[in-house]
């Protein structure tokens, strides 16, 4: 069994940093890099890509709303065409930086409020994944299972890898529980380890209500901006290995 570990990185700006990217890049196999809209700038993007290359980590585009002040977590209204063009713009920016560094873009996913909307809105998901396919149909789309974004990616013929959020609770439909609800965040490292081992060995997840559901994933996310993110990454990496899986990048799955 091969499993990727991915993380959202490059989310600083100028002299400001949001996470210990260097340490996290030593633990993961794929990096989702902010492309200058919700976070990041050309220098931060280049530094993150260079560190990923040094650690033999895949680089993908983490596409978000143009909302630095709100970190891309506020809802914004755009037409489908605007969403397509914003996605193309960000994919192009990171591709240029990666090419200049001698690296390459392997995948894409969506950040924050934009990603959340793509989970439930079929029209938004279609516009976003249409843009990914138009830009490069060989890019892997890192999806959350059972969402409109996953469906749209498959309809558009993209290679889809489903990702599991080890520190987030799921409901009976296999969807993430809203951050505003009690029990939505899993903080106990022991429970996180148990969830990963259970998922990889039995293919099941226990929901926030105690139900057992089936789930198939090929990647696990480390939230880089969570307090204790490096320790979370170490826990996830250790649990994946304990479950008997080999850690590989998205492009090697």
C-alpha positions in Angstrom: 0.0 0.0 0.0 1.3 3.4 -1.0 0.1 6.6 0.8 1.0 10.3 0.1 1.2 12.8 2.9 0.4 16.3 1.7 0.4 19.8 3.3 -0.7 23.3 2.4 2.5 25.4 2.5 4.0 28.7 1.3 1.2 30.6 3.1 3.3 33.5 4.3 3.8 36.9 2.7 6.8 39.1 2.7 8.6 38.8 6.0 5.6 37.0 7.6 5.3 33.2 7.8 2.3 31.1 8.7 4.0 27.8 9.4 7.3 26.0 9.8 7.4 25.0 6.2 11.0 23.8 6.3 10.3 21.3 9.1 7.0 20.1 7.6 8.7 19.6 4.2 11.0 17.0 5.8 7.9 15.0 6.8 5.5 15.2 3.8 5.7 13.9 0.3 3.6 16.5 -1.5 3.2 20.3 -1.0 0.2 22.4 -2.0 1.7 25.8 -2.5 -0.3 29.1 -2.2 -0.1 31.0 -5.5 -0.3 34.6 -4.3 -4.0 35.1 -3.9 -5.0 34.0 -0.4 -1.3 33.9 0.6 2.1 33.8 -0.8 4.1 36.0 -3.1 6.8 35.3 -5.8 9.6 35.1 -3.2 7.7 32.9 -0.8 6.6 30.7 -3.7 10.1 30.3 -4.9 11.5 29.6 -1.5 8.8 26.9 -0.9 9.4 25.3 -4.3 13.2 25.3 -3.7 12.7 23.6 -0.3 10.3 21.0 -1.9 12.9 20.2 -4.6 15.6 19.8 -1.9 13.4 17.3 0.0 12.2 15.5 -3.1 8.6 16.6 -2.5 6.0 17.1 -5.2 4.7 20.6 -5.8 1.1 21.5 -6.5 -1.0 24.6 -6.7 -3.2 25.6 -3.8 -5.7 27.9 -5.5 -7.8 30.3 -3.4 -9.8 33.5 -3.4 -8.0 36.9 -3.8 -8.3 37.5 0.0 -5.0 37.9 1.8 -6.5 39.7 4.7 -9.1 37.0 5.3 -6.6 34.2 4.4 -9.1 33.0 1.7 -11.6 31.9 4.3 -14.3 34.5 3.5 -17.0 33.8 0.9 -16.7 35.9 -2.2 -19.0 36.2 -5.2 -17.5 35.5 -8.7 -19.0 34.3 -12.0 -18.0 30.9 -13.3 -15.8 32.5 -15.9 -14.0 34.6 -13.3 -13.4 31.4 -11.3 -11.9 29.7 -14.3 -9.6 32.6 -15.1 -8.5 33.0 -11.4 -7.6 29.3 -11.4 -5.7 29.5 -14.6 -3.8 32.6 -13.4 -2.7 30.9 -10.2 -1.8 27.6 -11.9 0.3 29.6 -14.4 2.1 31.6 -11.7 3.2 28.6 -9.8 4.2 26.7 -12.9 6.5 29.5 -14.0 8.2 29.6 -10.5 8.5 25.8 -10.4 10.0 25.7 -14.0 12.5 28.3 -13.1 13.6 26.3 -10.1 14.0 23.1 -12.1 10.9 21.6 -10.5 7.4 20.8 -12.0 3.8 21.2 -11.1 2.2 17.8 -10.4 -1.2 18.5 -8.8 -3.8 21.1 -7.7 -6.4 21.6 -5.1 -8.5 24.5 -3.6 -8.2 26.4 -0.4 -10.5 27.7 2.3 -13.9 29.2 1.4 -13.3 28.4 -2.3 -12.6 24.8 -1.6 -15.6 24.5 0.7 -17.9 26.0 -1.9 -16.6 23.5 -4.5 -17.5 20.7 -2.2 -21.3 21.5 -2.4 -21.8 23.7 -5.5 -21.8 21.6 -8.7 -21.5 24.8 -10.9 -18.5 26.1 -9.0 -16.8 22.7 -9.0 -17.4 22.4 -12.7 -15.8 25.9 -13.4 -12.8 25.2 -11.2 -12.1 21.7 -12.5 -12.7 22.8 -16.1 -9.9 25.3 -15.6 -7.5 22.7 -14.2 -8.2 20.4 -17.2 -7.7 23.2 -19.7 -4.4 24.2 -18.1 -3.0 20.7 -17.9 -5.1 17.5 -18.1 -2.2 15.6 -16.6 -2.4 17.4 -13.3 -3.6 15.3 -10.3 -6.5 16.7 -8.4 -6.3 16.2 -4.7 -10.0 15.8 -3.6 -12.0 15.3 -0.5 -14.2 12.2 -1.2 -18.0 12.4 -1.6 -17.9 16.1 -2.8 -19.0 17.9 -5.9 -15.4 18.8 -6.6 -14.4 15.1 -6.7 -17.3 14.4 -9.1 -16.4 17.3 -11.4 -12.8 16.2 -11.5 -13.8 12.7 -12.6 -16.2 14.1 -15.2 -13.5 16.2 -16.7 -11.2 13.2 -16.9 -8.6 14.2 -14.3 -6.6 11.8 -12.2 -8.1 12.1 -8.7 -6.5 11.3 -5.4 -8.7 11.4 -2.4 -7.2 13.0 0.8 -8.1 12.3 4.4 -8.0 15.0 7.1 -6.7 13.2 10.1 -7.5 16.0 12.5 -11.1 16.7 11.3 -14.3 14.9 12.1 -16.6 13.4 9.4 -20.4 13.0 9.3 -22.4 10.0 8.2 -22.2 11.1 4.5 -18.4 11.1 4.7 -18.2 14.9 4.6 -16.3 17.2 6.9 -18.1 18.4 10.0 -18.2 22.2 10.0 -15.4 23.8 12.1 -18.1 25.7 14.1 -19.6 22.5 15.5 -18.5 20.7 18.6 -16.2 17.8 18.0 -15.2 19.0 14.5 -11.5 19.1 15.4 -9.5 16.1 16.6 -6.6 17.3 18.8 -5.5 14.1 20.6 -2.4 12.6 18.9 -3.4 9.2 20.2 -6.8 9.4 18.5 -5.3 10.8 15.3 -2.9 7.8 15.2 -5.7 5.4 15.8 -7.9 6.9 13.1 -5.1 6.7 10.5 -4.2 3.1 11.3 -7.9 2.1 11.3 -8.5 3.8 8.0 -5.5 2.3 6.3 -5.9 -1.2 7.6 -9.7 -1.5 7.7 -10.8 1.2 5.3 -13.2 2.7 7.8 -13.7 5.9 9.7 -15.8 6.5 12.8 -18.0 9.6 12.4 -18.6 12.3 14.9 -21.8 10.5 15.9 -20.1 7.2 16.4 -21.1 5.5 13.2 -18.6 3.5 11.1 -18.4 4.4 7.4 -16.3 3.1 4.5 -13.7 5.5 3.0 -11.1 5.0 0.4 -8.1 7.5 0.3 -4.6 7.6 -1.0 -3.3 10.7 0.7 -3.4 12.3 4.2 -3.3 16.0 4.9 -1.1 17.8 7.5 -2.6 21.2 8.4 0.5 23.3 8.5 -1.1 26.3 10.2 -2.5 24.2 13.1 -0.7 24.8 16.5 1.7 21.9 16.9 1.7 21.2 13.1 5.2 19.6 13.1 4.2 17.2 15.9 1.0 16.4 14.0 3.1 15.7 10.9 5.3 13.4 12.9 2.3 11.6 14.3 0.7 11.1 10.9 4.0 9.9 9.3 4.6 7.4 12.1 1.0 6.1 11.9 1.2 5.6 8.2 4.3 3.6 8.6 2.9 1.6 11.5 -0.1 0.7 9.3 2.3 -0.9 6.9 2.1 1.7 4.1 4.9 3.1 2.0 5.0 6.9 1.9 5.3 8.2 -1.7 4.6 11.5 -3.5 1.4 12.0 -5.4 3.1 11.5 -8.7 4.3 8.0 -7.6 1.0 6.6 -6.4 
